[in-house]
Amino acid sequence: MQKIFCFGELLLRLSPALNRQWIADAAMPVYIGGAELNVAQALACWDVPVKYSTALPEHYLSQEIVEYLRSKNIDVSAIHFEGNRIGTYYLPQGADLKNAGVIYDRAYSSFSQLKTGVIDWDKALEGCSWFHFSAISPALNEHVAAVCKEGLEAAASKGLTISVDLNYRSKLWQYGKAPADVMPDLVKYCHVIMGNIWAAETLLGIEAPIGESTGKTKDELAAAAAESINRLQQQFPAASTFAYTFRLEEEYWAFLQKATDKNVSKSFCINEVVDKAGSGDCFMAGLIYGLSNQLPTQQVVDFAAAAAVGKLYERGDSTRQSIEQINKRIL
C-alpha cells in the first residue's frame, strides 16, 4: 500500500489549567499537534503507511519532534528545515479550538514563511497515493496558500487522491482575503471533501440550507446536508465523496455521500468530554482509513464518527485509539 501524504503546519499546543493554576504550578502540558499531523498520527496508529510534510527550524527541539514522529512510524523525509520558530497556540484544558479562549502564536513560524519553489514536490510525493491538507494552511497568508496550490497541482498531475478538511478558524484569516476568495481555487482539485454545512458556506460560498442545528431533527439535518452537498458537487465536479459531521450538544453523528450512495452514521452520545481538540482530525483520519481500505460506505462513516467521538475522551491533540476500540464503540 502506498503512503498517505499529509501537508500542514506542526504546532506546539500549550494547555494551561486556568484560574491561575498554571502559574501556581509553574507548568502546563505541551502537546504536539496540528490538523494534518493529527491525521497522520491517527493513520500511523492504525498501521496505515503515512508521510508527513511541514516546515521546521533546524534546532534540537525540531530534531526531538522528528525523532518522536519517526518512532510512531511516520515517514518524516518530506519535512523541510528552514526559518527560526515552531508555531504554537494556547488552548485551556477542556476548551474548543473554535472557542474564544484559543490564542494563536504562529506569526513568522517556519511554515508560515514557506514560499513556492522551495519544496521539491516530485521527491516529497514519491511513493504516495493520497494528498491531504486542510483549510487551516491557506488561512495563514497568501504565500502559504500558493504553496498549497503548488502541492495540489503536483499531486493532481501524479493522479493522487486529494482530500481536504474544511476546518474554519476565524482568527487565522487576517491577511485581507476572504476564505471564499481563496479556497475554491484549491478545493477544485479535491476528490474527497469533509466539513459541515456552515463551513461550506463560509469557506466556499455554498449557501447553507439552514441557519443552525438547534431544534432540528436528525432527519432534517441529514436532508440539509444532502442539499448542501448537492450544491457542492455542482461547483466542484472533481469531488465524488463528501462527509459532513454534526457535533451537537449531547450527540455526534455524520453524513457521508460517495457518488450517489448516501449513508448516515450511528448516533453517539457525548458526555463528560475531556478534550475537544483533534476530534475533527480524527474523523478525517477515519474517513481516509475507510476509503483507502475500500470499506463499505456505511462502515466508513460509522468508523470515522466513532473515532471522532472517542477522541473527545483523550487528552492531547491526536488519538491513541486502536481499531478494535473504535469498532467496539460502534457495536
Buried (B, 14 or more C-beta within 10 A) or exposed (E): EEBBBBBBBBBBBBBBBEEEEBEEEEEBEEBBBBBBBBBBBBBBBBEBBBBBBBBBBEEEEBEEBBEEBEEBBBBBEBBBBBBEBBBBBBBBBBBBBBEEBBEBBBEEBBBBBBEEEEBEBEEBBBEBBBBBBBBBBBBBBEBBBBBBBBBBEBBBEBEBBBBBBBBBBEBBBEEEBEBEEBBBEBBBBBBBBBBBBBBBBBBBBBEBBBEEBEEBEBEEBBBBBBBBBEBBBEBBEEBBBBBBBBBBEEBBBBBBBBEEEBBBBBBBEBEEBEBBBBBBBBBBBBBBBBBBEEBEBBBBBBBBBBBBBBBBBBEBBBBEBEBEEBBEBBE
